[in-house]
Amino acid sequence: MQSIKKGFIILVGLIMVFTLTACGGSEDASSSSGGNDSSGIKEMTIKISHVVAENTPKHKGAMAMAKYIEKNSDGKIKVQVYPNGQLFDDKTEVKNLRANNVQFIIPDMSKMVGMNPAFNIPSLPFIFSSNEEAYAFWDGETGQEVLKSLESEKIIGLKMWPNGPKQITNTVRPIKTPEDLDGLKIRVQGGQVLANLFETLGAGPLQLPFGELYTALEQGTVDGQVNTFSNISTKKLGDVQKYITINWGAARVDYALLTNEKFWNGLNDETKELIQAGIDHGTKQARSLAEQLNQEGFKKIKERGNMEVYELSDEERKVFQETLQPVYDKFEEQIGADVIKAATEATAE
Ligand code: SIN
């Protein structure tokens, strides 16, 4: 009797083990131990985190990527997209990417200069005159080398996603000449180049996370800031700013889509191929919508009507360009003359 009971318990145990193994269960990508040795799309949940609002190129790209991956994995892979810094903010996202608590982040490159000073490129004055020139650089050999330069951080740079040229807003006066920036406190995203650009114009740059920007403007911690139309409009910065100067565009907001090595190298070939196709799809979407969303943002800013719009003429813009030329010499060594040359020579296809 005793041995029948024992045999029964062993049998039940074996059935349970078999059932659990066969069903698998969805795995959070953060706890995945990797799957290079098994083929087939693996069940998992992937997280994408970013700091901006929904009606922006970055969010639209992330959503397109998520939908593509979910659909083409027949729902085996779930992708959760967290906008507005809901999951991680500027200060915590890189650390959490490295720890695989999130599988993709898409920071403004000027916030990544601590990992490689070449990420200052979008902040170099007037470096690209269109999104297409920026793509030509980041998709080219030198841009790809910069994106792939993060191995020591256990991070992999996958693609450049655009937002676009920065416009200046502030509460003190309309900005028409470099002198108009004299003495203003300006919030900057990050990086030595952007800080120096404003110092060259006589302004005081202050680096703050995007999530703290609205309050900093509201409380007067800073007088102004520089950003794209889509970011200014979706965060309603016009409610706490009086003036906007457009056609400035001395620096850009561009992003790097990043993943971490633990997650990426743990994917089997089939899963990686599918996710890569999702990334390509999201990239296409972000790139094709960037210009349109910025124009829509500008339209909304004008309709809301609470900022006085000043459009720099091409001659006025040229004065900024000449004033800011010394920034190039100052950072040539740090960024690399070859990198600056490749960026300067990048031409739209
Ligand atoms: C972003 O577009 O990711 C944020 C830019 C900023 O910090 O101003």
Residues whose N, C-alpha, C, O or C-beta is under 5 A from the ligand:
A	BS01	SIN	V52 I106 D108 Q189 F210 V226 V253
